[in-house]
Amino acid sequence: MKLSQEQLSEIRQWVLTTIGWCVTHPKSCQIDIHPHEGSTVIDVAPHPEDFGALVGKGGRLANAIRTIFGVFNRRYDHNIVFHIMEVEVAEKRRRRRHGGRSSTNGGDEHKPRRVAGEK
């Protein structure tokens, strides 16, 4: 069963409100809701400084949010999956979906990650 636009809107609003209380930069959070193999996936990419705050100590906050999604699962009789992505991972997925282009850098530039201890 596919979710209606009204249901998706309700879920998006709940995610925005909940995340807004948990992070320092709520307007920087990117939320992508899309169908995947009979489920609906919610990908949240918080501001890099907020990643740890949204995951929580030992993943407790992320698991609490997933537990609450169990209510949506039962209410809508539909499987909803919640992912918290690091900004780099979210950017790679966005590039793949949009043919290699990114809204932030045009997709033609790749910045390698620095490894701790590397100059």
KEDREN-205851 format. One record per residue (C-alpha): residue in three letters; x, y, z. Coordinates in nm, 3 decimals, padded with zeros to 5 digits. Example, Ala and Ser with C-alpha at 12.3 -4.5 7.8 and 13.67 -1.06 7.14 Angstrom:
residues 2
<pt aa="ala" c1="01.230" c2="-00.450" c3="00.780"/>
<pt aa="ser" c1="01.367" c2="-00.106" c3="00.714"/>
END
This chain:
residues 119
<pt aa="met" c1="00.000" c2="00.000" c3="00.000"/>
<pt aa="lys" c1="00.134" c2="00.339" c3="-00.096"/>
<pt aa="leu" c1="00.111" c2="00.637" c3="00.139"/>
<pt aa="ser" c1="-00.109" c2="00.931" c3="00.038"/>
<pt aa="gln" c1="00.027" c2="01.284" c3="00.005"/>
<pt aa="glu" c1="-00.157" c2="01.377" c3="00.325"/>
<pt aa="gln" c1="00.012" c2="01.093" c3="00.515"/>
<pt aa="leu" c1="00.355" c2="01.183" c3="00.374"/>
<pt aa="ser" c1="00.297" c2="01.545" c3="00.472"/>
<pt aa="glu" c1="00.202" c2="01.442" c3="00.827"/>
<pt aa="ile" c1="00.516" c2="01.229" c3="00.857"/>
<pt aa="arg" c1="00.739" c2="01.504" c3="00.713"/>
<pt aa="gln" c1="00.596" c2="01.758" c3="00.959"/>
<pt aa="trp" c1="00.653" c2="01.521" c3="01.252"/>
<pt aa="val" c1="01.013" c2="01.459" c3="01.143"/>
<pt aa="leu" c1="01.082" c2="01.833" c3="01.102"/>
<pt aa="thr" c1="00.935" c2="01.913" c3="01.444"/>
<pt aa="thr" c1="01.115" c2="01.630" c3="01.623"/>
<pt aa="ile" c1="01.452" c2="01.698" c3="01.462"/>
<pt aa="gly" c1="01.411" c2="02.070" c3="01.528"/>
<pt aa="trp" c1="01.408" c2="01.997" c3="01.901"/>
<pt aa="cys" c1="01.716" c2="01.772" c3="01.882"/>
<pt aa="val" c1="01.964" c2="01.974" c3="01.675"/>
<pt aa="thr" c1="02.131" c2="02.315" c3="01.678"/>
<pt aa="his" c1="02.083" c2="02.383" c3="01.304"/>
<pt aa="pro" c1="01.730" c2="02.260" c3="01.220"/>
<pt aa="lys" c1="01.705" c2="02.461" c3="00.896"/>
<pt aa="ser" c1="02.019" c2="02.284" c3="00.763"/>
<pt aa="cys" c1="01.862" c2="01.938" c3="00.790"/>
<pt aa="gln" c1="01.774" c2="01.782" c3="00.458"/>
<pt aa="ile" c1="01.486" c2="01.536" c3="00.452"/>
<pt aa="asp" c1="01.422" c2="01.306" c3="00.158"/>
<pt aa="ile" c1="01.117" c2="01.077" c3="00.162"/>
<pt aa="his" c1="01.101" c2="00.820" c3="-00.116"/>
<pt aa="pro" c1="00.956" c2="00.474" c3="-00.187"/>
<pt aa="his" c1="01.191" c2="00.176" c3="-00.187"/>
<pt aa="glu" c1="01.089" c2="-00.189" c3="-00.241"/>
<pt aa="gly" c1="00.739" c2="-00.157" c3="-00.098"/>
<pt aa="ser" c1="00.848" c2="00.063" c3="00.193"/>
<pt aa="thr" c1="00.889" c2="00.434" c3="00.241"/>
<pt aa="val" c1="01.239" c2="00.550" c3="00.332"/>
<pt aa="ile" c1="01.304" c2="00.871" c3="00.522"/>
<pt aa="asp" c1="01.663" c2="00.990" c3="00.481"/>
<pt aa="val" c1="01.768" c2="01.271" c3="00.712"/>
<pt aa="ala" c1="02.100" c2="01.449" c3="00.654"/>
<pt aa="pro" c1="02.163" c2="01.686" c3="00.945"/>
<pt aa="his" c1="02.418" c2="01.967" c3="00.957"/>
<pt aa="pro" c1="02.762" c2="01.806" c3="01.014"/>
<pt aa="glu" c1="02.783" c2="01.953" c3="01.365"/>
<pt aa="asp" c1="02.445" c2="01.800" c3="01.454"/>
<pt aa="phe" c1="02.507" c2="01.442" c3="01.340"/>
<pt aa="gly" c1="02.614" c2="01.318" c3="01.683"/>
<pt aa="ala" c1="02.332" c2="01.501" c3="01.858"/>
<pt aa="leu" c1="02.073" c2="01.342" c3="01.629"/>
<pt aa="val" c1="02.215" c2="00.992" c3="01.663"/>
<pt aa="gly" c1="02.250" c2="01.028" c3="02.039"/>
<pt aa="lys" c1="02.474" c2="00.849" c3="02.282"/>
<pt aa="gly" c1="02.514" c2="00.492" c3="02.163"/>
<pt aa="gly" c1="02.244" c2="00.551" c3="01.901"/>
<pt aa="arg" c1="01.974" c2="00.587" c3="02.166"/>
<pt aa="leu" c1="01.800" c2="00.889" c3="02.015"/>
<pt aa="ala" c1="01.797" c2="00.738" c3="01.665"/>
<pt aa="asn" c1="01.651" c2="00.417" c3="01.806"/>
<pt aa="ala" c1="01.387" c2="00.614" c3="01.998"/>
<pt aa="ile" c1="01.284" c2="00.791" c3="01.678"/>
<pt aa="arg" c1="01.264" c2="00.456" c3="01.498"/>
<pt aa="thr" c1="01.050" c2="00.320" c3="01.781"/>
<pt aa="ile" c1="00.806" c2="00.606" c3="01.736"/>
<pt aa="phe" c1="00.794" c2="00.527" c3="01.364"/>
<pt aa="gly" c1="00.645" c2="00.196" c3="01.472"/>
<pt aa="val" c1="00.332" c2="00.397" c3="01.554"/>
<pt aa="phe" c1="00.323" c2="00.531" c3="01.197"/>
<pt aa="asn" c1="00.382" c2="00.178" c3="01.065"/>
<pt aa="arg" c1="00.079" c2="00.047" c3="01.254"/>
<pt aa="arg" c1="-00.135" c2="00.354" c3="01.186"/>
<pt aa="tyr" c1="-00.081" c2="00.342" c3="00.808"/>
<pt aa="asp" c1="-00.023" c2="-00.035" c3="00.778"/>
<pt aa="his" c1="00.294" c2="00.047" c3="00.586"/>
<pt aa="asn" c1="00.667" c2="-00.002" c3="00.654"/>
<pt aa="ile" c1="00.855" c2="00.324" c3="00.711"/>
<pt aa="val" c1="01.234" c2="00.315" c3="00.742"/>
<pt aa="phe" c1="01.426" c2="00.600" c3="00.909"/>
<pt aa="his" c1="01.792" c2="00.668" c3="00.819"/>
<pt aa="ile" c1="02.026" c2="00.933" c3="00.952"/>
<pt aa="met" c1="02.297" c2="01.000" c3="00.697"/>
<pt aa="glu" c1="02.622" c2="01.184" c3="00.722"/>
<pt aa="val" c1="02.629" c2="01.481" c3="00.486"/>
<pt aa="glu" c1="02.889" c2="01.321" c3="00.253"/>
<pt aa="val" c1="02.680" c2="01.007" c3="00.211"/>
<pt aa="ala" c1="02.368" c2="01.214" c3="00.141"/>
<pt aa="glu" c1="02.553" c2="01.418" c3="-00.121"/>
<pt aa="lys" c1="02.675" c2="01.104" c3="-00.304"/>
<pt aa="arg" c1="02.320" c2="00.963" c3="-00.317"/>
<pt aa="arg" c1="02.182" c2="01.295" c3="-00.443"/>
<pt aa="arg" c1="02.445" c2="01.304" c3="-00.720"/>
<pt aa="arg" c1="02.354" c2="00.952" c3="-00.832"/>
<pt aa="arg" c1="01.984" c2="01.041" c3="-00.847"/>
<pt aa="his" c1="02.046" c2="01.361" c3="-01.041"/>
<pt aa="gly" c1="02.286" c2="01.230" c3="-01.302"/>
<pt aa="gly" c1="02.610" c2="01.327" c3="-01.128"/>
<pt aa="arg" c1="02.508" c2="01.685" c3="-01.054"/>
<pt aa="ser" c1="02.489" c2="01.831" c3="-00.708"/>
<pt aa="ser" c1="02.303" c2="02.139" c3="-00.600"/>
<pt aa="thr" c1="02.597" c2="02.250" c3="-00.387"/>
<pt aa="asn" c1="02.896" c2="02.221" c3="-00.618"/>
<pt aa="gly" c1="02.772" c2="02.130" c3="-00.965"/>
<pt aa="gly" c1="02.891" c2="01.770" c3="-00.929"/>
<pt aa="asp" c1="03.215" c2="01.838" c3="-01.114"/>
<pt aa="glu" c1="03.434" c2="01.868" c3="-00.807"/>
<pt aa="his" c1="03.525" c2="01.601" c3="-00.556"/>
<pt aa="lys" c1="03.684" c2="01.689" c3="-00.226"/>
<pt aa="pro" c1="03.869" c2="01.396" c3="-00.067"/>
<pt aa="arg" c1="03.817" c2="01.339" c3="00.302"/>
<pt aa="arg" c1="04.107" c2="01.407" c3="00.535"/>
<pt aa="val" c1="04.226" c2="01.122" c3="00.746"/>
<pt aa="ala" c1="04.322" c2="01.193" c3="01.107"/>
<pt aa="gly" c1="04.695" c2="01.256" c3="01.136"/>
<pt aa="glu" c1="04.732" c2="01.335" c3="00.766"/>
<pt aa="lys" c1="04.874" c2="01.673" c3="00.665"/>
END
